[in-house]
């Protein structure tokens, strides 16, 4: 009632309630940290089902997010099992839809129509994307019928426009769009992957995760090894230094889920 004095018993009750809330929140954080960067024979590697069901949901975690869709190319495909495994521990169901070699402009997947189907049938709350500039032929054409060369101004303009269209589809379905920074890529033909991510940042209303920095060295340098779980591990492919090793995929995927 208005004007009613607050007695000692009321204050004690409020204090106990606050302590309970703090303890619950702390427990949720501890649950995440306990799983973060965990290296063991149970690591999911790079082979897992297309749909990873949710496990029990710790309190006060990922509020409002129950389903996540991961889309993109081979980098996302490599990191998706680890990311989905981490999200499952937070009570989130994850669909893995990444296709190696695919890009936003050309390739085996039309990501506009593919994402529309994912949104229509899976109803994700969040769509997380990684695209690092795959551009298999034939090239797209300008309005004048000229081929658009890779890494040309017209190429970057077209890629940014397509990213905006993809984002609009996601938001129209009531989901949130997250763009993830790539791990550092300095070798051709994908050396402009970070430039594409910088372009995604210009899309209003979307979210941007700098998860790729987890695989950098000093001053953001490109490195082949990282210390993880007390050991130095190879994190990039020894074949092309672009793709990820099992440990690199695990670290990157866990960081995406954490972010």
Residue, then its C-alpha position, 0 to 999 in steps of 0.5 A: x500500500x502507498x505510504x506503508x513503512x518498510x519493515x525489517x522483515x520486508x528488507x530481509x525478504x528483498x535482500x534474500x531475493x536479490x541474493x538468489x537472483x545474483x546466485x542464479x545469474x552467476x551459475x549461468x555464467x559458470x555453466x558457460x565458462x565450464x564448457x568454453x574452450x573445452x578440449x576432450x575426445x567429446x569435441x564434435x570435430x567437423x562431422x555432425x547432424x544437420x540439426x543439433x537439438x537443444x539440451x537443458x537450458x541454464x537459467x538466464x541464458x540466451x533469452x528469446x533465442x531458441x532456434x539458430x540457423x548457420x549459413x555460409x561457406x566452408x569456413x562456417x561449415x567447419x566451425x558449425x559443429x563446434x558452434x552448434x554443440x556449444x549452443x545446444x548446451x545453452x538450450x538452443x537448437x541449431x540448424x547447419x546449412x553452410x555449403x562449401x564453395x558457395x558465395x552470395x553472388x554465384x555458385x551452387x546455392x542461391x542464398x536468397x531463396x535458400x534462406x527464405x526456405x530456412x526461414x519458412x520451415x525452420x523459423x529460426x530466431x537468429x541467422x548467423x552468416x559467414x561468407x568469405x568471397x567465393x565467386x565461382x564462374x560464370x561471373x554475374x553481368x552488369x546492366x550493360x551485359x559486361x562481366x563483373x570481375x572479382x574484387x572490382x568495385x562493381x563486384x564489391x557493390x554487387x556483393x554488398x547489395x546482395x548481403x542487404x537483400x539477404x538481411x532484409x529477408x531475415x528481418x522480414x521473417x522476424x529473425x535477427x541477422x548476425x554477420x561473423x568476421x572471418x578468421x584472418x585470411x591474407x592469401x589470395x584468392x580470399x584475401x578480401x574477406x575482411x573487407x566484405x565483413x566491413x561492408x556488412x557493418x553498414x547494414x542497419x539493424x543487423x548484429x556483427x560478431x568479431x569472432x574471427x579475432x580469436x584466431x589472430x596473433x599479435x596485432x591481428x596477424x595471421x598465425x598457424x598455431x594458438x595456445x588452447x587448453x594449455x597446449x599449442x595447437x595448429x589452427x589452420x589447414x597445413x594444405x592452404x593456410x586458409x581453412x581450419x584445422x579441427x582445433x581451429x574449427x573448435x575454437x572459432x565455433x565456440x567463440x561464435x556461440x559465445x559472442 
